[in-house]
Amino acid sequence: MSLHDDAVLVLKAYGDQDELRQEYLDHLAAHPDALWKACGAGHLTASALVIDPERGQVLLTLHRKLRMWLQMGGHCEPQDASLTAAALREATEESGIPGLTLLPGGPVRLDRHPIPAPCHWHFDVQYAALAPPGATQAISDESLDLRWFPYDAVAEVADESVVRLLEAARARL
């Protein structure tokens, strides 16, 4: 199964945000290259909010280019067998934490947001990843900083999309 086919199945099974979900499906139907950065009309990305529920904290990255505190995530790669695999790979690479596991049940949220040209949109498929006990993060080249934040401090440092993702992830927990 191709990554494109997997994305269609994942989105058809996603049971929330019906209007936005349909926009994602329409985009995939109109653009065979919708999973790749080269798709100028916008492309799907995969991200994961890393959570330590025992400590009531999330790990956020200070994104090098955007200079914003965000969840881990990014572009799909040819070796990704699925959106789930892409989200887990991105979360592991950017957090430096081995042994992350995604919450069952598929994506937690969808978030479509504008990005600078030449591409115009990210259609982000957002997951939540559980950190193993005693997890220690390691900063990657894509980050200026990595930091654990208590749930109630996220709104002070991150934008609304991250806050909504945290709320959805906590509801899923």
C-alpha angles and dihedrals in degrees: 000000000000124000088246091055091047091052091052091050093046092051094045088054094046106105103200142062091036098185095047091043089055090051088055092049092047090050091051091048092051097043121046087188094052092121095058132081090232091069100107094196089062136283141227118258130188125222140169133202107222110222134188101194093181090062095032092237142125128208114231130185124220096227112230097219101032097036090217132123106250143157117266115273150109149148127349116249130212091250093057109108093193144001087258090055091048092051093047092046092050093047092049095045095046098041097039088221116135119206099038114159126200119233109256121250101061127261120008096205145349122230123185113192137166121253131187121279144298084053116035110197142033114207096199120199104202127206134174122235126200117222116223117244112284093014116176119201126220121201119241131208089262094063136069090197143353120211140169114234128191111243092251093053097055094086089056094059109023135057127254094270091062092044091052090048091052091049092050092046092050090050089052091050 
